[in-house]
């Protein structure tokens, strides 16, 4: 009989991770790295649930068996293939299984797979317990330092350079698949749900040491459609802020390098989305410049709006920026200067 492990032990255990919930449940949010091996389709799950509510457990279980019975061999073979790909043959490795509450779906799948000679372990309490664990994981105090700066300062690139140099970083925009502005979704994959965004953040933070600075790009609470978890955002609000300062021409060069190859129709649409705040005259000017291929002029017009927005947000925030002048410096050089600053930052003399 498959044994059940607490969330901490389950996540640390070796072996492929199989989520036997329906595809819709999996799409809303899942443990990073999990494979979906659904016992039921979304429609089948709804039908079994409705039958349970009307006629009770026995009728629901019987209907579930009728649905799954013909697919048992296929499910077992799919799990075996995932186990082989995940090096299940290594000593001590198991298939890790879970459903929503750690109930019938995962236990019955574990019975099937162990009958098929595939060793399994279960997540006690299922995905629901993972979400409870996540709230505590996100609230763990960490030595956060924010990297801020005006639009076009190249903050994300500097964050990546910090990571390559050995620093601890959390790339919220990378996890959200969004650069955080009206233009932030251009050229990006589809955004995850906020639930999945939280899952990805929590698992990324598990590798973070509380004894070393964690660099995070300064963000508003919303990154595109993804919302930063409140537990983390509260820490970000209290963290020191290093402001990367670059001259306007360097920022324009960076914006042109980032967005210059984007389709003009998408750039114009993104400009129109901020039309009310940009104002009709500036919006018309920027859209006309994009249509004419004069992207530098368009960036100058739009940058004026973002600079005012940045100044307004900074005035309302609790942060007193620590300036870092980056004029003429390469991205790796900026990263090295930030690393040299770590021990001098307030509350971070580690």
C-alpha positions in Angstrom: 0.0 0.0 0.0 1.4 3.4 -1.0 2.4 5.6 2.0 1.4 9.2 2.4 3.9 11.9 3.1 3.6 15.4 4.5 4.0 18.2 1.9 7.6 19.0 2.9 8.7 15.4 2.6 6.7 14.8 -0.5 8.3 17.7 -2.4 11.8 16.7 -1.3 11.3 13.0 -2.3 12.7 11.8 -5.6 10.8 10.6 -8.6 8.4 11.9 -11.2 5.4 13.9 -10.0 2.0 12.9 -11.3 -1.1 15.0 -10.8 -4.2 12.8 -11.4 -6.7 15.7 -11.3 -8.7 16.7 -14.4 -7.1 18.8 -17.1 -9.1 21.9 -16.0 -7.9 21.6 -12.4 -4.3 21.1 -13.6 -4.5 24.2 -15.9 -5.7 26.4 -13.0 -2.7 25.6 -10.9 -0.3 22.7 -10.3 2.9 21.9 -8.5 5.7 23.0 -10.8 7.3 20.1 -12.6 4.1 17.9 -12.3 2.8 15.8 -15.2 -1.0 15.6 -15.7 -2.2 12.0 -15.7 -6.0 12.7 -15.4 -8.2 9.9 -14.0 -11.2 11.7 -15.4 -11.8 14.4 -18.0 -13.4 17.7 -16.8 -16.8 16.5 -18.0 -16.4 13.1 -16.3 -15.3 14.6 -13.1 -18.4 16.9 -13.1 -20.7 14.0 -13.8 -19.2 11.9 -11.0 -19.4 14.8 -8.5 -23.1 15.5 -9.5 -23.9 11.8 -9.0 -22.2 11.8 -5.6 -24.3 14.8 -4.5 -27.6 13.1 -5.7 -27.1 9.4 -4.9 -24.1 9.1 -2.6 -20.6 7.6 -2.7 -21.4 4.1 -3.9 -23.2 5.3 -7.1 -20.4 7.8 -7.8 -17.7 5.3 -7.3 -19.5 2.8 -9.6 -19.9 5.4 -12.3 -16.2 6.3 -11.9 -15.2 2.7 -12.3 -17.3 2.4 -15.4 -15.5 5.4 -16.9 -12.0 4.6 -15.9 -12.1 0.8 -16.3 -11.5 0.6 -20.0 -8.5 3.0 -19.7 -6.7 1.3 -16.8 -4.0 -0.3 -19.0 -3.4 3.0 -20.9 -3.1 4.9 -17.6 -0.6 2.3 -16.3 1.5 2.5 -19.4 1.5 6.3 -19.4 2.7 6.3 -15.8 5.4 3.7 -16.6 6.6 5.9 -19.5 6.8 9.0 -17.2 8.5 6.9 -14.6 11.1 5.7 -17.1 11.7 9.3 -18.4 12.1 10.4 -14.7 14.7 7.8 -14.0 12.3 5.7 -11.8 14.9 2.9 -11.7 17.2 4.9 -9.5 17.5 3.6 -5.9 14.8 5.0 -3.7 12.8 6.7 -6.5 9.1 6.5 -6.5 6.2 7.9 -8.5 4.8 10.7 -6.5 1.0 11.0 -6.9 -1.6 13.4 -5.7 -5.2 14.5 -6.4 -7.2 17.4 -4.9 -7.6 16.2 -1.3 -5.5 13.0 -1.2 -8.6 10.9 -1.6 -10.0 8.3 -3.8 -8.5 9.4 -7.1 -4.9 9.3 -6.0 -5.3 6.2 -3.7 -7.0 4.2 -6.5 -4.4 5.2 -9.0 -1.6 4.3 -6.6 -3.3 0.8 -6.2 -3.3 0.4 -10.0 0.3 1.4 -10.4 1.7 -0.6 -7.5 -0.2 -3.6 -9.0 1.7 -2.8 -12.2 4.9 -2.9 -10.2 5.4 0.9 -10.1 6.2 2.0 -6.5 4.3 5.1 -5.4 4.1 7.7 -2.6 1.1 9.9 -2.0 0.8 13.6 -0.9 -1.1 13.7 2.4 -4.1 16.0 1.9 -3.4 16.3 -1.9 -3.0 19.6 -3.8 -5.1 21.3 -1.2 -2.4 20.7 1.4 0.2 22.0 -1.0 -1.7 25.3 -1.2 -1.7 25.5 2.6 2.0 24.8 2.7 2.5 27.5 0.0 1.0 30.2 2.2 3.6 29.5 4.9 6.4 29.2 2.4 5.7 32.6 0.9 5.6 34.2 4.3 9.2 33.0 5.2 11.2 36.2 6.0 13.9 36.8 3.4 16.6 39.5 3.0 14.9 41.1 0.0 16.4 44.1 -1.9 14.5 45.7 -4.7 16.1 46.9 -8.0 14.2 49.9 -9.3 14.6 52.5 -12.0 12.8 54.3 -14.8 11.3 52.4 -17.7 14.1 51.3 -20.1 16.8 51.2 -17.5 17.4 47.5 -18.3 16.5 46.3 -14.8 15.5 42.8 -16.0 18.8 42.3 -17.9 20.7 43.4 -14.8 18.7 41.0 -12.6 19.7 38.2 -15.0 23.3 39.3 -14.9 23.2 39.2 -11.1 22.0 35.6 -11.3 24.8 34.7 -13.6 27.3 36.3 -11.2 26.0 34.0 -8.4 23.5 36.3 -6.7 20.1 35.2 -5.5 17.4 36.6 -7.7 13.6 36.2 -8.2 12.5 37.1 -11.7 8.8 37.9 -11.2 8.4 39.2 -14.8 9.9 36.0 -16.1 7.6 33.8 -14.0 4.6 36.0 -15.0 5.6 36.1 -18.7 5.0 39.8 -18.7 7.3 42.9 -18.5 4.8 44.8 -16.3 3.5 47.5 -18.7 0.9 47.9 -21.4 3.6 46.7 -23.7 4.7 43.9 -21.3 2.9 41.0 -22.9 4.3 41.6 -26.4 6.4 38.7 -27.7 5.7 36.7 -24.4 4.1 33.3 -23.9 0.6 33.2 -22.5 0.5 34.3 -18.8 -0.1 31.7 -16.1 -3.0 32.0 -13.7 -2.3 33.9 -10.5 -2.6 30.5 -8.7 0.1 29.0 -10.9 2.2 32.2 -10.5 2.1 31.8 -6.8 3.1 28.1 -7.1 6.1 28.9 -9.3 7.2 31.7 -6.9 6.9 29.5 -3.8 8.9 26.6 -5.4 11.6 29.1 -6.7 11.9 30.5 -3.2 12.7 27.1 -1.7 16.2 27.3 -3.1 16.8 30.8 -1.6 19.0 31.1 1.5 17.7 33.4 4.2 21.4 34.4 4.9 22.0 36.0 1.5 20.4 39.0 -0.3 17.5 38.2 -2.6 17.3 40.6 -5.5 13.8 41.3 -6.9 12.8 43.9 -9.5 10.5 46.5 -8.1 7.0 45.9 -9.3 3.5 47.0 -8.6 1.3 44.3 -7.0 0.0 43.3 -10.5 2.4 42.0 -13.2 0.1 41.8 -16.2 -2.8 39.6 -15.0 -0.7 37.9 -12.3 -0.9 39.2 -8.8 2.1 39.1 -6.5 1.3 37.0 -3.4 0.5 39.4 -0.4 3.0 37.6 1.8 5.8 38.4 -0.6 4.6 41.9 -1.6 4.6 43.0 2.1 8.2 42.0 2.3 8.9 43.9 -0.9 7.2 47.1 0.5 9.6 47.0 3.5 12.7 46.2 1.5 15.5 48.6 0.5 15.3 50.0 -3.0 18.3 50.5 -5.2 17.5 52.8 -8.1 19.4 52.2 -11.3 19.8 55.6 -13.1 20.5 55.8 -16.8 20.2 58.8 -19.2 17.2 59.0 -21.5 19.2 58.2 -24.6 20.4 54.9 -23.2 16.9 54.0 -22.0 15.5 54.8 -25.5 18.2 52.5 -27.0 17.2 49.7 -24.7 13.5 50.1 -25.5 14.2 50.1 -29.2 16.3 46.9 -28.8 13.5 45.3 -26.8 10.4 46.3 -28.8 11.8 47.4 -32.2 11.1 44.1 -33.9 7.5 43.8 -32.6 4.7 44.0 -35.1 3.6 47.6 -35.5 -0.1 46.8 -35.1 0.6 45.3 -31.7 2.7 48.3 -30.7 -0.1 50.7 -31.7 -2.7 48.7 -29.9 -0.6 48.7 -26.7 -0.2 52.5 -27.1 -4.0 52.9 -27.4 -4.6 50.9 -24.2 -2.9 53.7 -22.2 -4.5 56.4 -24.4 -6.6 57.9 -21.5 -3.6 58.4 -19.4 -1.3 59.4 -22.2 -3.8 61.9 -23.5 -5.3 62.1 -27.0 -2.6 64.3 -28.5 0.3 62.2 -27.3 -1.5 59.0 -28.2 -2.1 60.2 -31.7 1.5 61.4 -32.0 2.9 58.1 -30.8 0.6 55.9 -33.0 1.5 58.0 -36.0 5.2 57.7 -35.3 4.9 53.9 -35.0 2.9 53.7 -38.3 5.7 55.8 -40.0 8.4 53.5 -38.5 9.8 56.2 -36.3 9.9 54.1 -33.1 12.4 56.3 -31.3 10.0 59.3 -31.5 7.2 57.0 -30.3 9.3 55.8 -27.4 10.1 59.4 -26.4 6.4 60.3 -26.3 5.4 57.2 -24.3 8.5 57.5 -22.0 7.2 60.8 -20.8 4.1 59.2 -19.5 5.9 56.3 -17.9 8.4 58.7 -16.2 5.6 60.7 -14.7 3.9 57.5 -13.5 7.1 56.2 -12.0 7.7 59.5 -10.1 4.1 59.5 -8.8 4.4 55.9 -7.6 7.8 56.5 -5.9 6.4 59.6 -4.1 3.6 57.4 -2.6 5.8 54.5 -1.7 7.6 53.9 1.6 11.0 53.6 -0.2 13.8 56.1 -0.1 15.8 55.1 -3.2 19.5 54.3 -3.0 20.9 55.6 -6.3 23.2 53.7 -8.5 24.4 55.7 -11.6 24.7 53.3 -14.5 25.4 55.8 -17.3 27.8 54.2 -19.8 28.1 51.0 -17.8 27.5 47.6 -19.3 24.9 45.3 -17.8 27.6 43.0 -16.2 29.4 46.0 -14.7 26.1 47.3 -13.1 25.6 43.8 -11.7 29.1 43.8 -10.1 28.5 47.2 -8.5 25.2 45.9 -7.0 27.0 42.9 -5.6 29.6 45.2 -4.0 26.7 47.1 -2.4 25.0 44.1 -0.8 26.8 44.3 2.6 26.2 48.1 2.9 22.4 48.0 2.4 20.2 48.7 5.4 19.5 45.6 7.4 21.6 43.4 5.1 25.1 43.4 6.7 25.2 39.6 6.4 
